[in-house]
Amino acid sequence: MASKTPRRVVALPPYGIQVESHSHGPDFKVARHIHACHSLIHVVSGQGRCVLGRAVHDLSPGHAVLIRSGRAHELIDAPGDPMVVFVVYFSAAIFSRHRKLFEPVSRLASPRWLAPPRARRVRQALRAMLHEQQRHALKFDAAIDCRLCEILVELHRVALETNPMPTADGSSQRR
């Protein structure tokens, strides 16, 4: 009998986005699992690997990976260089609302490295999301959603730079 990949439950708040910051210890590993929600991982520091399905990808500071709901994955830190990561969990409703931004990013089969200026903007947006989530100020849920859109725009641009859009004549162009 084939073993099933364990499902990890993420308790999303009513507005559908949960932001977390994790500092891993030495020899840290998140065993293979799936979520019912989508997730975005951004590496702040350290080294490691991300296993998506059967593919293994190296991770270092500046890498970001979007993981669709139901996709098996695991994180493995490099010995002696544990990762610090931000993780954003979000519902299918959030994905649907921002589909035009998510779709090019979700088609990428591997994590993408963000150049330092872009990675810095993503980290700033993630910190702002975490701050809003903790404060619960007026319209914090809208602020978190707006920051997620900022991140998606950055990742969307990386996706288009990596895979230029084809034109009607078959050549490619960057948008």
Biotite code that builds the C-alpha atoms (Angstrom):
import biotite.structure as struc

atoms = struc.array([
    struc.Atom([0.000, 0.000, 0.000], chain_id="A", res_id=1, res_name="MET", atom_name="CA", element="C"),
    struc.Atom([1.417, 3.426, -0.957], chain_id="A", res_id=2, res_name="ALA", atom_name="CA", element="C"),
    struc.Atom([1.943, 5.846, 1.890], chain_id="A", res_id=3, res_name="SER", atom_name="CA", element="C"),
    struc.Atom([-0.055, 9.056, 1.801], chain_id="A", res_id=4, res_name="LYS", atom_name="CA", element="C"),
    struc.Atom([1.660, 12.403, 2.154], chain_id="A", res_id=5, res_name="THR", atom_name="CA", element="C"),
    struc.Atom([0.644, 13.902, 5.505], chain_id="A", res_id=6, res_name="PRO", atom_name="CA", element="C"),
    struc.Atom([-1.550, 16.991, 5.389], chain_id="A", res_id=7, res_name="ARG", atom_name="CA", element="C"),
    struc.Atom([-0.542, 19.902, 7.613], chain_id="A", res_id=8, res_name="ARG", atom_name="CA", element="C"),
    struc.Atom([-3.438, 22.037, 8.704], chain_id="A", res_id=9, res_name="VAL", atom_name="CA", element="C"),
    struc.Atom([-2.961, 25.795, 8.592], chain_id="A", res_id=10, res_name="VAL", atom_name="CA", element="C"),
    struc.Atom([-5.621, 27.768, 10.449], chain_id="A", res_id=11, res_name="ALA", atom_name="CA", element="C"),
    struc.Atom([-6.246, 30.694, 8.133], chain_id="A", res_id=12, res_name="LEU", atom_name="CA", element="C"),
    struc.Atom([-7.996, 33.741, 9.572], chain_id="A", res_id=13, res_name="PRO", atom_name="CA", element="C"),
    struc.Atom([-11.317, 34.879, 8.032], chain_id="A", res_id=14, res_name="PRO", atom_name="CA", element="C"),
    struc.Atom([-9.544, 37.232, 5.591], chain_id="A", res_id=15, res_name="TYR", atom_name="CA", element="C"),
    struc.Atom([-7.577, 34.264, 4.168], chain_id="A", res_id=16, res_name="GLY", atom_name="CA", element="C"),
    struc.Atom([-3.910, 35.234, 4.659], chain_id="A", res_id=17, res_name="ILE", atom_name="CA", element="C"),
    struc.Atom([-1.538, 34.070, 7.423], chain_id="A", res_id=18, res_name="GLN", atom_name="CA", element="C"),
    struc.Atom([2.069, 35.353, 7.612], chain_id="A", res_id=19, res_name="VAL", atom_name="CA", element="C"),
    struc.Atom([4.784, 33.642, 9.659], chain_id="A", res_id=20, res_name="GLU", atom_name="CA", element="C"),
    struc.Atom([8.491, 34.146, 10.220], chain_id="A", res_id=21, res_name="SER", atom_name="CA", element="C"),
    struc.Atom([10.612, 31.097, 11.051], chain_id="A", res_id=22, res_name="HIS", atom_name="CA", element="C"),
    struc.Atom([14.187, 30.879, 12.287], chain_id="A", res_id=23, res_name="SER", atom_name="CA", element="C"),
    struc.Atom([15.353, 27.311, 11.921], chain_id="A", res_id=24, res_name="HIS", atom_name="CA", element="C"),
    struc.Atom([17.842, 25.546, 14.160], chain_id="A", res_id=25, res_name="GLY", atom_name="CA", element="C"),
    struc.Atom([20.805, 23.392, 13.107], chain_id="A", res_id=26, res_name="PRO", atom_name="CA", element="C"),
    struc.Atom([19.916, 20.393, 10.927], chain_id="A", res_id=27, res_name="ASP", atom_name="CA", element="C"),
    struc.Atom([16.278, 21.504, 10.648], chain_id="A", res_id=28, res_name="PHE", atom_name="CA", element="C"),
    struc.Atom([13.936, 19.671, 8.297], chain_id="A", res_id=29, res_name="LYS", atom_name="CA", element="C"),
    struc.Atom([10.243, 20.047, 7.541], chain_id="A", res_id=30, res_name="VAL", atom_name="CA", element="C"),
    struc.Atom([9.112, 16.568, 6.530], chain_id="A", res_id=31, res_name="ALA", atom_name="CA", element="C"),
    struc.Atom([7.252, 16.037, 3.263], chain_id="A", res_id=32, res_name="ARG", atom_name="CA", element="C"),
    struc.Atom([3.674, 17.302, 3.577], chain_id="A", res_id=33, res_name="HIS", atom_name="CA", element="C"),
    struc.Atom([0.839, 19.100, 1.792], chain_id="A", res_id=34, res_name="ILE", atom_name="CA", element="C"),
    struc.Atom([-1.479, 21.973, 2.711], chain_id="A", res_id=35, res_name="HIS", atom_name="CA", element="C"),
    struc.Atom([-5.079, 22.642, 1.753], chain_id="A", res_id=36, res_name="ALA", atom_name="CA", element="C"),
    struc.Atom([-4.044, 26.259, 1.128], chain_id="A", res_id=37, res_name="CYS", atom_name="CA", element="C"),
    struc.Atom([-1.396, 27.842, -1.087], chain_id="A", res_id=38, res_name="HIS", atom_name="CA", element="C"),
    struc.Atom([1.908, 29.036, 0.366], chain_id="A", res_id=39, res_name="SER", atom_name="CA", element="C"),
    struc.Atom([4.741, 31.348, -0.532], chain_id="A", res_id=40, res_name="LEU", atom_name="CA", element="C"),
    struc.Atom([8.186, 30.882, 1.025], chain_id="A", res_id=41, res_name="ILE", atom_name="CA", element="C"),
    struc.Atom([10.872, 33.571, 0.921], chain_id="A", res_id=42, res_name="HIS", atom_name="CA", element="C"),
    struc.Atom([14.389, 32.804, 2.192], chain_id="A", res_id=43, res_name="VAL", atom_name="CA", element="C"),
    struc.Atom([15.947, 35.655, 4.198], chain_id="A", res_id=44, res_name="VAL", atom_name="CA", element="C"),
    struc.Atom([19.173, 33.926, 5.234], chain_id="A", res_id=45, res_name="SER", atom_name="CA", element="C"),
    struc.Atom([20.813, 30.513, 5.372], chain_id="A", res_id=46, res_name="GLY", atom_name="CA", element="C"),
    struc.Atom([21.009, 27.711, 2.827], chain_id="A", res_id=47, res_name="GLN", atom_name="CA", element="C"),
    struc.Atom([18.911, 24.669, 2.161], chain_id="A", res_id=48, res_name="GLY", atom_name="CA", element="C"),
    struc.Atom([16.827, 22.702, -0.275], chain_id="A", res_id=49, res_name="ARG", atom_name="CA", element="C"),
    struc.Atom([13.197, 22.597, -1.222], chain_id="A", res_id=50, res_name="CYS", atom_name="CA", element="C"),
    struc.Atom([11.750, 19.354, -2.513], chain_id="A", res_id=51, res_name="VAL", atom_name="CA", element="C"),
    struc.Atom([8.704, 19.954, -4.731], chain_id="A", res_id=52, res_name="LEU", atom_name="CA", element="C"),
    struc.Atom([7.190, 16.701, -5.846], chain_id="A", res_id=53, res_name="GLY", atom_name="CA", element="C"),
    struc.Atom([10.273, 14.753, -6.923], chain_id="A", res_id=54, res_name="ARG", atom_name="CA", element="C"),
    struc.Atom([12.425, 17.756, -7.886], chain_id="A", res_id=55, res_name="ALA", atom_name="CA", element="C"),
    struc.Atom([15.072, 19.055, -5.473], chain_id="A", res_id=56, res_name="VAL", atom_name="CA", element="C"),
    struc.Atom([15.956, 22.765, -5.605], chain_id="A", res_id=57, res_name="HIS", atom_name="CA", element="C"),
    struc.Atom([18.730, 24.618, -3.787], chain_id="A", res_id=58, res_name="ASP", atom_name="CA", element="C"),
    struc.Atom([17.658, 27.617, -1.724], chain_id="A", res_id=59, res_name="LEU", atom_name="CA", element="C"),
    struc.Atom([19.685, 30.612, -0.601], chain_id="A", res_id=60, res_name="SER", atom_name="CA", element="C"),
    struc.Atom([18.894, 34.180, 0.517], chain_id="A", res_id=61, res_name="PRO", atom_name="CA", element="C"),
    struc.Atom([16.595, 35.876, -1.970], chain_id="A", res_id=62, res_name="GLY", atom_name="CA", element="C"),
    struc.Atom([14.892, 32.715, -3.224], chain_id="A", res_id=63, res_name="HIS", atom_name="CA", element="C"),
    struc.Atom([11.100, 32.649, -3.337], chain_id="A", res_id=64, res_name="ALA", atom_name="CA", element="C"),
    struc.Atom([8.851, 29.714, -4.117], chain_id="A", res_id=65, res_name="VAL", atom_name="CA", element="C"),
    struc.Atom([5.097, 29.548, -4.581], chain_id="A", res_id=66, res_name="LEU", atom_name="CA", element="C"),
    struc.Atom([3.584, 26.213, -3.617], chain_id="A", res_id=67, res_name="ILE", atom_name="CA", element="C"),
    struc.Atom([0.069, 25.455, -4.842], chain_id="A", res_id=68, res_name="ARG", atom_name="CA", element="C"),
    struc.Atom([-2.369, 23.775, -2.470], chain_id="A", res_id=69, res_name="SER", atom_name="CA", element="C"),
    struc.Atom([-2.114, 19.997, -2.472], chain_id="A", res_id=70, res_name="GLY", atom_name="CA", element="C"),
    struc.Atom([1.477, 19.944, -3.802], chain_id="A", res_id=71, res_name="ARG", atom_name="CA", element="C"),
    struc.Atom([3.831, 17.772, -1.752], chain_id="A", res_id=72, res_name="ALA", atom_name="CA", element="C"),
    struc.Atom([6.900, 19.610, -0.506], chain_id="A", res_id=73, res_name="HIS", atom_name="CA", element="C"),
    struc.Atom([9.571, 19.664, 2.182], chain_id="A", res_id=74, res_name="GLU", atom_name="CA", element="C"),
    struc.Atom([12.305, 22.040, 3.377], chain_id="A", res_id=75, res_name="LEU", atom_name="CA", element="C"),
    struc.Atom([15.741, 20.851, 4.419], chain_id="A", res_id=76, res_name="ILE", atom_name="CA", element="C"),
    struc.Atom([18.298, 23.234, 5.902], chain_id="A", res_id=77, res_name="ASP", atom_name="CA", element="C"),
    struc.Atom([21.966, 22.928, 5.000], chain_id="A", res_id=78, res_name="ALA", atom_name="CA", element="C"),
    struc.Atom([24.046, 21.591, 7.908], chain_id="A", res_id=79, res_name="PRO", atom_name="CA", element="C"),
    struc.Atom([25.508, 24.488, 9.863], chain_id="A", res_id=80, res_name="GLY", atom_name="CA", element="C"),
    struc.Atom([23.618, 27.188, 7.902], chain_id="A", res_id=81, res_name="ASP", atom_name="CA", element="C"),
    struc.Atom([19.958, 27.090, 8.998], chain_id="A", res_id=82, res_name="PRO", atom_name="CA", element="C"),
    struc.Atom([17.450, 29.162, 7.070], chain_id="A", res_id=83, res_name="MET", atom_name="CA", element="C"),
    struc.Atom([15.360, 32.090, 8.204], chain_id="A", res_id=84, res_name="VAL", atom_name="CA", element="C"),
    struc.Atom([12.199, 32.227, 6.104], chain_id="A", res_id=85, res_name="VAL", atom_name="CA", element="C"),
    struc.Atom([8.937, 34.073, 5.761], chain_id="A", res_id=86, res_name="PHE", atom_name="CA", element="C"),
    struc.Atom([5.943, 31.921, 4.895], chain_id="A", res_id=87, res_name="VAL", atom_name="CA", element="C"),
    struc.Atom([2.649, 33.310, 3.639], chain_id="A", res_id=88, res_name="VAL", atom_name="CA", element="C"),
    struc.Atom([-0.311, 30.933, 3.611], chain_id="A", res_id=89, res_name="TYR", atom_name="CA", element="C"),
    struc.Atom([-3.364, 32.024, 1.637], chain_id="A", res_id=90, res_name="PHE", atom_name="CA", element="C"),
    struc.Atom([-6.722, 30.671, 0.620], chain_id="A", res_id=91, res_name="SER", atom_name="CA", element="C"),
    struc.Atom([-8.077, 29.728, -2.785], chain_id="A", res_id=92, res_name="ALA", atom_name="CA", element="C"),
    struc.Atom([-10.275, 32.844, -2.607], chain_id="A", res_id=93, res_name="ALA", atom_name="CA", element="C"),
    struc.Atom([-7.168, 35.055, -2.384], chain_id="A", res_id=94, res_name="ILE", atom_name="CA", element="C"),
    struc.Atom([-5.610, 33.139, -5.283], chain_id="A", res_id=95, res_name="PHE", atom_name="CA", element="C"),
    struc.Atom([-8.765, 33.637, -7.369], chain_id="A", res_id=96, res_name="SER", atom_name="CA", element="C"),
    struc.Atom([-9.021, 37.341, -6.535], chain_id="A", res_id=97, res_name="ARG", atom_name="CA", element="C"),
    struc.Atom([-5.436, 37.939, -7.720], chain_id="A", res_id=98, res_name="HIS", atom_name="CA", element="C"),
    struc.Atom([-5.356, 35.260, -10.433], chain_id="A", res_id=99, res_name="ARG", atom_name="CA", element="C"),
    struc.Atom([-3.727, 37.505, -13.067], chain_id="A", res_id=100, res_name="LYS", atom_name="CA", element="C"),
    struc.Atom([-0.741, 37.996, -10.769], chain_id="A", res_id=101, res_name="LEU", atom_name="CA", element="C"),
    struc.Atom([-0.604, 34.456, -9.409], chain_id="A", res_id=102, res_name="PHE", atom_name="CA", element="C"),
    struc.Atom([-0.895, 32.456, -12.625], chain_id="A", res_id=103, res_name="GLU", atom_name="CA", element="C"),
    struc.Atom([2.479, 33.307, -14.252], chain_id="A", res_id=104, res_name="PRO", atom_name="CA", element="C"),
    struc.Atom([4.188, 32.798, -10.898], chain_id="A", res_id=105, res_name="VAL", atom_name="CA", element="C"),
    struc.Atom([2.445, 29.497, -10.201], chain_id="A", res_id=106, res_name="SER", atom_name="CA", element="C"),
    struc.Atom([3.501, 28.108, -13.600], chain_id="A", res_id=107, res_name="ARG", atom_name="CA", element="C"),
    struc.Atom([7.169, 28.350, -12.630], chain_id="A", res_id=108, res_name="LEU", atom_name="CA", element="C"),
    struc.Atom([8.338, 24.849, -11.782], chain_id="A", res_id=109, res_name="ALA", atom_name="CA", element="C"),
    struc.Atom([11.097, 25.909, -9.410], chain_id="A", res_id=110, res_name="SER", atom_name="CA", element="C"),
    struc.Atom([12.007, 28.545, -6.838], chain_id="A", res_id=111, res_name="PRO", atom_name="CA", element="C"),
    struc.Atom([13.186, 31.860, -8.247], chain_id="A", res_id=112, res_name="ARG", atom_name="CA", element="C"),
    struc.Atom([16.064, 33.962, -7.014], chain_id="A", res_id=113, res_name="TRP", atom_name="CA", element="C"),
    struc.Atom([15.280, 37.632, -6.568], chain_id="A", res_id=114, res_name="LEU", atom_name="CA", element="C"),
    struc.Atom([18.016, 40.192, -7.182], chain_id="A", res_id=115, res_name="ALA", atom_name="CA", element="C"),
    struc.Atom([18.938, 42.121, -3.998], chain_id="A", res_id=116, res_name="PRO", atom_name="CA", element="C"),
    struc.Atom([16.802, 45.230, -4.667], chain_id="A", res_id=117, res_name="PRO", atom_name="CA", element="C"),
    struc.Atom([13.761, 43.083, -5.465], chain_id="A", res_id=118, res_name="ARG", atom_name="CA", element="C"),
    struc.Atom([14.395, 40.730, -2.514], chain_id="A", res_id=119, res_name="ALA", atom_name="CA", element="C"),
    struc.Atom([14.671, 43.776, -0.224], chain_id="A", res_id=120, res_name="ARG", atom_name="CA", element="C"),
    struc.Atom([11.264, 45.062, -1.405], chain_id="A", res_id=121, res_name="ARG", atom_name="CA", element="C"),
    struc.Atom([9.730, 41.632, -0.853], chain_id="A", res_id=122, res_name="VAL", atom_name="CA", element="C"),
    struc.Atom([11.197, 41.411, 2.677], chain_id="A", res_id=123, res_name="ARG", atom_name="CA", element="C"),
    struc.Atom([9.891, 44.899, 3.490], chain_id="A", res_id=124, res_name="GLN", atom_name="CA", element="C"),
    struc.Atom([6.408, 43.916, 2.314], chain_id="A", res_id=125, res_name="ALA", atom_name="CA", element="C"),
    struc.Atom([6.552, 40.678, 4.327], chain_id="A", res_id=126, res_name="LEU", atom_name="CA", element="C"),
    struc.Atom([7.628, 42.530, 7.481], chain_id="A", res_id=127, res_name="ARG", atom_name="CA", element="C"),
    struc.Atom([4.809, 45.036, 6.936], chain_id="A", res_id=128, res_name="ALA", atom_name="CA", element="C"),
    struc.Atom([2.319, 42.166, 6.526], chain_id="A", res_id=129, res_name="MET", atom_name="CA", element="C"),
    struc.Atom([3.511, 40.562, 9.761], chain_id="A", res_id=130, res_name="LEU", atom_name="CA", element="C"),
    struc.Atom([3.285, 43.927, 11.548], chain_id="A", res_id=131, res_name="HIS", atom_name="CA", element="C"),
    struc.Atom([-0.287, 44.532, 10.297], chain_id="A", res_id=132, res_name="GLU", atom_name="CA", element="C"),
    struc.Atom([-1.284, 40.998, 11.273], chain_id="A", res_id=133, res_name="GLN", atom_name="CA", element="C"),
    struc.Atom([0.007, 41.514, 14.821], chain_id="A", res_id=134, res_name="GLN", atom_name="CA", element="C"),
    struc.Atom([-1.448, 45.014, 15.303], chain_id="A", res_id=135, res_name="ARG", atom_name="CA", element="C"),
    struc.Atom([-4.936, 44.446, 13.897], chain_id="A", res_id=136, res_name="HIS", atom_name="CA", element="C"),
    struc.Atom([-5.274, 48.158, 13.171], chain_id="A", res_id=137, res_name="ALA", atom_name="CA", element="C"),
    struc.Atom([-8.236, 49.480, 11.206], chain_id="A", res_id=138, res_name="LEU", atom_name="CA", element="C"),
    struc.Atom([-8.394, 47.757, 7.777], chain_id="A", res_id=139, res_name="LYS", atom_name="CA", element="C"),
    struc.Atom([-5.324, 45.615, 8.566], chain_id="A", res_id=140, res_name="PHE", atom_name="CA", element="C"),
    struc.Atom([-6.717, 42.812, 6.389], chain_id="A", res_id=141, res_name="ASP", atom_name="CA", element="C"),
    struc.Atom([-6.846, 45.136, 3.359], chain_id="A", res_id=142, res_name="ALA", atom_name="CA", element="C"),
    struc.Atom([-3.300, 46.323, 4.121], chain_id="A", res_id=143, res_name="ALA", atom_name="CA", element="C"),
    struc.Atom([-2.072, 42.714, 4.252], chain_id="A", res_id=144, res_name="ILE", atom_name="CA", element="C"),
    struc.Atom([-3.811, 41.956, 0.951], chain_id="A", res_id=145, res_name="ASP", atom_name="CA", element="C"),
    struc.Atom([-2.212, 45.034, -0.669], chain_id="A", res_id=146, res_name="CYS", atom_name="CA", element="C"),
    struc.Atom([1.241, 43.965, 0.515], chain_id="A", res_id=147, res_name="ARG", atom_name="CA", element="C"),
    struc.Atom([0.686, 40.489, -0.888], chain_id="A", res_id=148, res_name="LEU", atom_name="CA", element="C"),
    struc.Atom([-0.102, 42.140, -4.226], chain_id="A", res_id=149, res_name="CYS", atom_name="CA", element="C"),
    struc.Atom([3.191, 44.069, -4.038], chain_id="A", res_id=150, res_name="GLU", atom_name="CA", element="C"),
    struc.Atom([5.028, 40.777, -3.579], chain_id="A", res_id=151, res_name="ILE", atom_name="CA", element="C"),
    struc.Atom([3.103, 39.143, -6.412], chain_id="A", res_id=152, res_name="LEU", atom_name="CA", element="C"),
    struc.Atom([3.981, 42.009, -8.754], chain_id="A", res_id=153, res_name="VAL", atom_name="CA", element="C"),
    struc.Atom([7.685, 41.446, -8.002], chain_id="A", res_id=154, res_name="GLU", atom_name="CA", element="C"),
    struc.Atom([7.354, 37.680, -8.558], chain_id="A", res_id=155, res_name="LEU", atom_name="CA", element="C"),
    struc.Atom([5.243, 38.243, -11.675], chain_id="A", res_id=156, res_name="HIS", atom_name="CA", element="C"),
    struc.Atom([8.025, 40.407, -13.116], chain_id="A", res_id=157, res_name="ARG", atom_name="CA", element="C"),
    struc.Atom([10.607, 37.724, -12.351], chain_id="A", res_id=158, res_name="VAL", atom_name="CA", element="C"),
    struc.Atom([8.379, 35.131, -14.036], chain_id="A", res_id=159, res_name="ALA", atom_name="CA", element="C"),
    struc.Atom([8.053, 37.272, -17.161], chain_id="A", res_id=160, res_name="LEU", atom_name="CA", element="C"),
    struc.Atom([11.780, 38.042, -17.234], chain_id="A", res_id=161, res_name="GLU", atom_name="CA", element="C"),
    struc.Atom([12.507, 34.326, -16.942], chain_id="A", res_id=162, res_name="THR", atom_name="CA", element="C"),
    struc.Atom([9.855, 33.292, -19.487], chain_id="A", res_id=163, res_name="ASN", atom_name="CA", element="C"),
    struc.Atom([9.196, 36.135, -21.961], chain_id="A", res_id=164, res_name="PRO", atom_name="CA", element="C"),
    struc.Atom([5.657, 36.340, -23.317], chain_id="A", res_id=165, res_name="MET", atom_name="CA", element="C"),
    struc.Atom([5.331, 35.048, -26.909], chain_id="A", res_id=166, res_name="PRO", atom_name="CA", element="C"),
    struc.Atom([4.036, 37.494, -29.509], chain_id="A", res_id=167, res_name="THR", atom_name="CA", element="C"),
    struc.Atom([1.685, 36.772, -32.425], chain_id="A", res_id=168, res_name="ALA", atom_name="CA", element="C"),
    struc.Atom([4.643, 36.279, -34.814], chain_id="A", res_id=169, res_name="ASP", atom_name="CA", element="C"),
    struc.Atom([6.264, 33.676, -32.521], chain_id="A", res_id=170, res_name="GLY", atom_name="CA", element="C"),
    struc.Atom([9.053, 35.934, -31.212], chain_id="A", res_id=171, res_name="SER", atom_name="CA", element="C"),
    struc.Atom([9.171, 36.786, -27.522], chain_id="A", res_id=172, res_name="SER", atom_name="CA", element="C"),
    struc.Atom([8.853, 40.049, -25.707], chain_id="A", res_id=173, res_name="GLN", atom_name="CA", element="C"),
    struc.Atom([9.369, 41.183, -22.163], chain_id="A", res_id=174, res_name="ARG", atom_name="CA", element="C"),
    struc.Atom([6.555, 42.984, -20.364], chain_id="A", res_id=175, res_name="ARG", atom_name="CA", element="C"),
])
